[in-house]
């Protein structure tokens, strides 16, 4: 059927060619930080 996706490329995908990336964890702002930003006019 034409409704099924072609998975031929997925089967031959080489994971070794992927580049590694560094990720950063986002931290939540504290109440003090948000108050400082409100006072300074930053968004």
PyMOL Python script that loads the backbone (N, CA, C, O; Angstrom):
from pymol import cmd

cmd.read_pdbstr("""\
ATOM      1  N   UNK A   1       0.835  -1.194   0.000  1.00  0.00           N
ATOM      2  CA  UNK A   1       0.000   0.000   0.000  1.00  0.00           C
ATOM      3  C   UNK A   1       0.877   1.254   0.000  1.00  0.00           C
ATOM      4  O   UNK A   1       2.018   1.221   0.463  1.00  0.00           O
ATOM      5  N   UNK A   2       0.356   2.321  -0.504  1.00  0.00           N
ATOM      6  CA  UNK A   2       1.086   3.582  -0.566  1.00  0.00           C
ATOM      7  C   UNK A   2       1.043   4.330   0.769  1.00  0.00           C
ATOM      8  O   UNK A   2       1.765   5.310   0.950  1.00  0.00           O
ATOM      9  N   UNK A   3       0.206   3.879   1.699  1.00  0.00           N
ATOM     10  CA  UNK A   3       0.081   4.561   2.985  1.00  0.00           C
ATOM     11  C   UNK A   3       1.271   4.305   3.908  1.00  0.00           C
ATOM     12  O   UNK A   3       1.506   5.078   4.837  1.00  0.00           O
ATOM     13  N   UNK A   4       2.022   3.236   3.664  1.00  0.00           N
ATOM     14  CA  UNK A   4       3.143   2.897   4.533  1.00  0.00           C
ATOM     15  C   UNK A   4       4.388   3.688   4.098  1.00  0.00           C
ATOM     16  O   UNK A   4       4.669   3.781   2.903  1.00  0.00           O
ATOM     17  N   UNK A   5       5.132   4.255   5.056  1.00  0.00           N
ATOM     18  CA  UNK A   5       6.345   5.010   4.699  1.00  0.00           C
ATOM     19  C   UNK A   5       7.468   4.087   4.241  1.00  0.00           C
ATOM     20  O   UNK A   5       7.518   2.917   4.622  1.00  0.00           O
ATOM     21  N   UNK A   6       8.356   4.618   3.430  1.00  0.00           N
ATOM     22  CA  UNK A   6       9.513   3.871   2.960  1.00  0.00           C
ATOM     23  C   UNK A   6      10.573   3.880   4.051  1.00  0.00           C
ATOM     24  O   UNK A   6      11.077   4.945   4.409  1.00  0.00           O
ATOM     25  N   UNK A   7      10.916   2.728   4.580  1.00  0.00           N
ATOM     26  CA  UNK A   7      11.893   2.641   5.659  1.00  0.00           C
ATOM     27  C   UNK A   7      13.247   2.152   5.163  1.00  0.00           C
ATOM     28  O   UNK A   7      14.101   1.804   5.979  1.00  0.00           O
ATOM     29  N   UNK A   8      13.467   2.114   3.870  1.00  0.00           N
ATOM     30  CA  UNK A   8      14.732   1.635   3.308  1.00  0.00           C
ATOM     31  C   UNK A   8      15.908   2.490   3.739  1.00  0.00           C
ATOM     32  O   UNK A   8      16.966   1.957   4.072  1.00  0.00           O
ATOM     33  N   UNK A   9      15.747   3.807   3.738  1.00  0.00           N
ATOM     34  CA  UNK A   9      16.841   4.689   4.136  1.00  0.00           C
ATOM     35  C   UNK A   9      17.145   4.568   5.630  1.00  0.00           C
ATOM     36  O   UNK A   9      18.300   4.695   6.034  1.00  0.00           O
ATOM     37  N   UNK A  10      16.136   4.328   6.442  1.00  0.00           N
ATOM     38  CA  UNK A  10      16.337   4.186   7.881  1.00  0.00           C
ATOM     39  C   UNK A  10      17.159   2.935   8.176  1.00  0.00           C
ATOM     40  O   UNK A  10      18.019   2.953   9.056  1.00  0.00           O
ATOM     41  N   UNK A  11      16.907   1.871   7.464  1.00  0.00           N
ATOM     42  CA  UNK A  11      17.627   0.616   7.695  1.00  0.00           C
ATOM     43  C   UNK A  11      19.107   0.751   7.354  1.00  0.00           C
ATOM     44  O   UNK A  11      19.942   0.085   7.967  1.00  0.00           O
ATOM     45  N   UNK A  12      19.448   1.606   6.379  1.00  0.00           N
ATOM     46  CA  UNK A  12      20.847   1.739   5.978  1.00  0.00           C
ATOM     47  C   UNK A  12      21.514   2.979   6.571  1.00  0.00           C
ATOM     48  O   UNK A  12      22.603   3.353   6.136  1.00  0.00           O
ATOM     49  N   UNK A  13      20.883   3.625   7.556  1.00  0.00           N
ATOM     50  CA  UNK A  13      21.420   4.842   8.167  1.00  0.00           C
ATOM     51  C   UNK A  13      22.653   4.530   9.004  1.00  0.00           C
ATOM     52  O   UNK A  13      22.648   3.578   9.785  1.00  0.00           O
ATOM     53  N   UNK A  14      23.714   5.327   8.846  1.00  0.00           N
ATOM     54  CA  UNK A  14      24.960   5.101   9.572  1.00  0.00           C
ATOM     55  C   UNK A  14      25.051   6.084  10.737  1.00  0.00           C
ATOM     56  O   UNK A  14      25.303   7.271  10.532  1.00  0.00           O
ATOM     57  N   UNK A  15      24.847   5.593  11.953  1.00  0.00           N
ATOM     58  CA  UNK A  15      24.887   6.450  13.142  1.00  0.00           C
ATOM     59  C   UNK A  15      26.285   6.972  13.421  1.00  0.00           C
ATOM     60  O   UNK A  15      26.431   7.975  14.120  1.00  0.00           O
ATOM     61  N   UNK A  16      27.308   6.328  12.900  1.00  0.00           N
ATOM     62  CA  UNK A  16      28.688   6.746  13.142  1.00  0.00           C
ATOM     63  C   UNK A  16      28.993   8.092  12.485  1.00  0.00           C
ATOM     64  O   UNK A  16      29.943   8.765  12.884  1.00  0.00           O
ATOM     65  N   UNK A  17      28.216   8.492  11.497  1.00  0.00           N
ATOM     66  CA  UNK A  17      28.438   9.765  10.806  1.00  0.00           C
ATOM     67  C   UNK A  17      27.833  10.956  11.553  1.00  0.00           C
ATOM     68  O   UNK A  17      28.049  12.100  11.153  1.00  0.00           O
ATOM     69  N   UNK A  18      27.086  10.710  12.622  1.00  0.00           N
ATOM     70  CA  UNK A  18      26.477  11.796  13.378  1.00  0.00           C
ATOM     71  C   UNK A  18      27.525  12.543  14.182  1.00  0.00           C
ATOM     72  O   UNK A  18      28.474  11.945  14.689  1.00  0.00           O
ATOM     73  N   UNK A  19      27.351  13.846  14.297  1.00  0.00           N
ATOM     74  CA  UNK A  19      28.261  14.655  15.091  1.00  0.00           C
ATOM     75  C   UNK A  19      27.726  14.754  16.512  1.00  0.00           C
ATOM     76  O   UNK A  19      26.514  14.764  16.727  1.00  0.00           O
ATOM     77  N   UNK A  20      28.633  14.826  17.478  1.00  0.00           N
ATOM     78  CA  UNK A  20      28.205  14.988  18.864  1.00  0.00           C
ATOM     79  C   UNK A  20      27.960  16.467  19.141  1.00  0.00           C
ATOM     80  O   UNK A  20      28.615  17.333  18.560  1.00  0.00           O
ATOM     81  N   UNK A  21      27.031  16.744  20.017  1.00  0.00           N
ATOM     82  CA  UNK A  21      26.738  18.123  20.405  1.00  0.00           C
ATOM     83  C   UNK A  21      26.747  18.229  21.917  1.00  0.00           C
ATOM     84  O   UNK A  21      26.467  17.264  22.629  1.00  0.00           O
ATOM     85  N   UNK A  22      27.074  19.412  22.389  1.00  0.00           N
ATOM     86  CA  UNK A  22      27.040  19.670  23.820  1.00  0.00           C
ATOM     87  C   UNK A  22      25.722  20.360  24.141  1.00  0.00           C
ATOM     88  O   UNK A  22      25.320  21.306  23.463  1.00  0.00           O
ATOM     89  N   UNK A  23      25.070  19.885  25.162  1.00  0.00           N
ATOM     90  CA  UNK A  23      23.803  20.492  25.566  1.00  0.00           C
ATOM     91  C   UNK A  23      23.968  21.185  26.909  1.00  0.00           C
ATOM     92  O   UNK A  23      24.802  20.802  27.730  1.00  0.00           O
ATOM     93  N   UNK A  24      23.162  22.202  27.110  1.00  0.00           N
ATOM     94  CA  UNK A  24      23.173  22.908  28.381  1.00  0.00           C
ATOM     95  C   UNK A  24      21.809  22.752  29.019  1.00  0.00           C
ATOM     96  O   UNK A  24      20.779  22.782  28.345  1.00  0.00           O
ATOM     97  N   UNK A  25      21.822  22.586  30.316  1.00  0.00           N
ATOM     98  CA  UNK A  25      20.579  22.453  31.050  1.00  0.00           C
ATOM     99  C   UNK A  25      20.089  23.852  31.421  1.00  0.00           C
ATOM    100  O   UNK A  25      20.822  24.628  32.034  1.00  0.00           O
ATOM    101  N   UNK A  26      18.869  24.167  31.056  1.00  0.00           N
ATOM    102  CA  UNK A  26      18.294  25.449  31.417  1.00  0.00           C
ATOM    103  C   UNK A  26      17.827  25.393  32.865  1.00  0.00           C
ATOM    104  O   UNK A  26      17.187  24.431  33.289  1.00  0.00           O
ATOM    105  N   UNK A  27      18.152  26.428  33.608  1.00  0.00           N
ATOM    106  CA  UNK A  27      17.728  26.479  34.997  1.00  0.00           C
ATOM    107  C   UNK A  27      16.563  27.452  35.126  1.00  0.00           C
ATOM    108  O   UNK A  27      16.450  28.409  34.360  1.00  0.00           O
ATOM    109  N   UNK A  28      15.724  27.203  36.076  1.00  0.00           N
ATOM    110  CA  UNK A  28      14.596  28.094  36.312  1.00  0.00           C
ATOM    111  C   UNK A  28      15.083  29.359  37.010  1.00  0.00           C
ATOM    112  O   UNK A  28      16.004  29.325  37.826  1.00  0.00           O
ATOM    113  N   UNK A  29      14.451  30.461  36.672  1.00  0.00           N
ATOM    114  CA  UNK A  29      14.812  31.723  37.293  1.00  0.00           C
ATOM    115  C   UNK A  29      14.279  31.776  38.716  1.00  0.00           C
ATOM    116  O   UNK A  29      13.208  31.247  39.014  1.00  0.00           O
ATOM    117  N   UNK A  30      15.038  32.416  39.581  1.00  0.00           N
ATOM    118  CA  UNK A  30      14.580  32.585  40.952  1.00  0.00           C
ATOM    119  C   UNK A  30      13.689  33.826  41.021  1.00  0.00           C
ATOM    120  O   UNK A  30      13.661  34.633  40.092  1.00  0.00           O
ATOM    121  N   UNK A  31      12.988  33.963  42.095  1.00  0.00           N
ATOM    122  CA  UNK A  31      12.124  35.122  42.287  1.00  0.00           C
ATOM    123  C   UNK A  31      12.951  36.409  42.267  1.00  0.00           C
ATOM    124  O   UNK A  31      12.526  37.425  41.715  1.00  0.00           O
ATOM    125  N   UNK A  32      14.132  36.351  42.874  1.00  0.00           N
ATOM    126  CA  UNK A  32      15.013  37.520  42.908  1.00  0.00           C
ATOM    127  C   UNK A  32      15.461  37.922  41.505  1.00  0.00           C
ATOM    128  O   UNK A  32      15.505  39.109  41.181  1.00  0.00           O
ATOM    129  N   UNK A  33      15.793  36.939  40.676  1.00  0.00           N
ATOM    130  CA  UNK A  33      16.249  37.219  39.318  1.00  0.00           C
ATOM    131  C   UNK A  33      15.142  37.869  38.500  1.00  0.00           C
ATOM    132  O   UNK A  33      15.394  38.817  37.756  1.00  0.00           O
ATOM    133  N   UNK A  34      13.922  37.368  38.631  1.00  0.00           N
ATOM    134  CA  UNK A  34      12.821  37.950  37.868  1.00  0.00           C
ATOM    135  C   UNK A  34      12.521  39.362  38.333  1.00  0.00           C
ATOM    136  O   UNK A  34      12.166  40.214  37.518  1.00  0.00           O
ATOM    137  N   UNK A  35      12.652  39.629  39.610  1.00  0.00           N
ATOM    138  CA  UNK A  35      12.436  40.986  40.124  1.00  0.00           C
ATOM    139  C   UNK A  35      13.514  41.939  39.577  1.00  0.00           C
ATOM    140  O   UNK A  35      13.214  43.073  39.203  1.00  0.00           O
ATOM    141  N   UNK A  36      14.751  41.474  39.534  1.00  0.00           N
ATOM    142  CA  UNK A  36      15.830  42.307  38.998  1.00  0.00           C
ATOM    143  C   UNK A  36      15.578  42.631  37.529  1.00  0.00           C
ATOM    144  O   UNK A  36      15.786  43.765  37.099  1.00  0.00           O
ATOM    145  N   UNK A  37      15.127  41.632  36.752  1.00  0.00           N
ATOM    146  CA  UNK A  37      14.861  41.854  35.343  1.00  0.00           C
ATOM    147  C   UNK A  37      13.695  42.814  35.142  1.00  0.00           C
ATOM    148  O   UNK A  37      13.721  43.633  34.223  1.00  0.00           O
ATOM    149  N   UNK A  38      12.678  42.724  35.986  1.00  0.00           N
ATOM    150  CA  UNK A  38      11.553  43.654  35.884  1.00  0.00           C
ATOM    151  C   UNK A  38      12.008  45.071  36.138  1.00  0.00           C
ATOM    152  O   UNK A  38      11.591  45.997  35.442  1.00  0.00           O
ATOM    153  N   UNK A  39      12.886  45.255  37.158  1.00  0.00           N
ATOM    154  CA  UNK A  39      13.370  46.591  37.493  1.00  0.00           C
ATOM    155  C   UNK A  39      14.267  47.170  36.401  1.00  0.00           C
ATOM    156  O   UNK A  39      14.238  48.374  36.144  1.00  0.00           O
ATOM    157  N   UNK A  40      15.063  46.316  35.762  1.00  0.00           N
ATOM    158  CA  UNK A  40      16.009  46.810  34.750  1.00  0.00           C
ATOM    159  C   UNK A  40      15.354  46.968  33.386  1.00  0.00           C
ATOM    160  O   UNK A  40      15.941  47.568  32.486  1.00  0.00           O
ATOM    161  N   UNK A  41      14.148  46.440  33.219  1.00  0.00           N
ATOM    162  CA  UNK A  41      13.429  46.573  31.956  1.00  0.00           C
ATOM    163  C   UNK A  41      13.762  45.479  30.954  1.00  0.00           C
ATOM    164  O   UNK A  41      13.325  45.543  29.805  1.00  0.00           O
ATOM    165  N   UNK A  42      14.529  44.476  31.369  1.00  0.00           N
ATOM    166  CA  UNK A  42      14.848  43.356  30.480  1.00  0.00           C
ATOM    167  C   UNK A  42      13.650  42.435  30.368  1.00  0.00           C
ATOM    168  O   UNK A  42      12.779  42.403  31.237  1.00  0.00           O
ATOM    169  N   UNK A  43      13.630  41.676  29.261  1.00  0.00           N
ATOM    170  CA  UNK A  43      12.538  40.715  29.113  1.00  0.00           C
ATOM    171  C   UNK A  43      13.047  39.312  29.177  1.00  0.00           C
ATOM    172  O   UNK A  43      12.265  38.367  29.070  1.00  0.00           O
TER     173      UNK A  43
END
""", "prot")
cmd.dss("prot")
cmd.show_as("cartoon", "prot")
cmd.util.cbc("prot")
cmd.orient("prot")
